């Protein structure tokens, strides 16, 4: 079966930086609903269209094709009293973007006696990435999966 709109695709992948250094290697396969449901990067979805089980592909993703450009406006200095007593670099907190009003996950990047620096950029923002994957399964999506816009079942979303 070939990958097409409204198929459920299972694949293994590696994500590397532009220099070929491994960022992430999937321990377990990922599963997504193919056909513009935002389950995977659009350029990867485009490259996978028409592939079948056993096929592989490599996609180079510019920042705007993956996690976006780095936005210095998303780095903020906050007063220490806004955070819990046990605070460490790397902890994450949800906040509301000042301009967008959307929920943003901020990562603590520095802690001082009275100030905390948080960064709302994705850790891979601004980076060119290489996404290498191999298709391990393709099946027709169920009506419920198509209606909901995501995969259900063993490796997908559960209600």
N, C-alpha and C positions, 0 to 999 in steps of 0.2 A: 504494500500500500504506500502511496506517495503522500507526502505532507501537503496539505491544502487547507483552505478555510474550513473551520469546524472539525479539525482533527485534533486529537490529543497526542502530544509529542513528549516522549521521554528521552532524555539525553544526559550524557556525562559531559563535564566541561572542565577546562582549565582557564583561568584568567591570569594573564601576564602583563607586566608593564611594558612600555615601549622598548626597553632594553632586553626583554626576554626573561626577566626575573619573575618567578612564580609569586602571585598574590594569593590565589585560592585555587584549590583543586577539589572538586566535588567528591566527597566521600560516598554520598548516595546520589543516585540520579535525580534530576529535577524534572518536573512534569508541568507542562503549560498547555493552554488552549490556543491553538494557532488561528490566526485570522484577524488580527487587529484588536485583541482583547487586553493588550498592555501587560501580558504575562512575561514578556522577555523584551530585550532591546529591539526596536523596530528593524535596525540593519541586520541583526542576527536572524530575526524572523524572515526577512526578505531573502537572506542567503540560504535558509533552510527550505524555502518553498520548493516543492517538487522532489526533495530528497526522500530517501526511504531508509528503513532499518539497515544499519551497517555503514551508511554514508557518514562522512566527516566534512567539516568545513572550518575555515579560519576566517575571522572577521576582525579587521582593525577598526577600533572605535575611537573617533576623535572625542574630546571632552563633551561637545554638544550632542553626541550620539550615545553617551553613556550617563555620567553623573553631573554633567554641566561644567561650566567654567567656574573657577574659584571666585567667590564674591567676598571681598574684604569687608563689605557692609554687614556680613553675617558673623563677624567676630565682634564680641562685645565684652566690656569690662563691667562687672556687676559688684555690688557691695557684698562682702562675705556673709552678712546677716540674712541674706536671701536663701542660703543653702543650709542643709543639715550639718550638724557638728562633724560627723564622720564623712569627710569629703576628700576625694583623691583625684589626681589627673587620670583621665580616661572614663570617669563616670559620665553618664548621660542623663539629661533631663529634657522633658518636653516644654516648649514655650511657644508663644505666639509671635510670628514674624511681625515686626512693626509696620512694614510696608504692605505685605501681602495679607496679613490677618490669618494666615494658615498656620497650622501646628507644625513646628520645626523641632527636630531632635538636635539639641545642643550638646557638644562634648566638652568637658572641662579640659583645658589645655595648660592652665597654670593656676596655682593657688598661692596667694600671699596672705599676710596677717589680716589685711582688711579688704582685699580685692580678689576676685575670681575672674579669670578669662575663660569665656566659652566661645565655641566655634560651631555655627549652624551649617557649615558646609559638610557635604558627605566626605568621608576621609579620602575618597578617590577623585574628588572634584578637581578639574583642571588637568587631569592626566589622560594621555592617550593609552588605550588598552588593547590587548590582543585577546580575543575570545575564541578559543579552540574547542570544538565539541564533536561528539559522535552520537548519532541517533541510535538509540537502543530499542525503541518501540514506537509504532504509530498505530492509532486506532481511530475509528469514527467517534466523535463526541456524542454523548447522549443529549436528548432534547433538553433535559434539565440543566446540563452543563452549558449548553448554548444559551439558554434563557438566562442563566445566572452570570454568564461571562467568565467562568472559571471551572477548573477541573474538580471533580468530586472523587472520592474513593481513597484507596490505599495511600497514594502519595499526594493527593490533592486536598482541597478544602473540605472540611466536614461542617455540617450545620448542627 
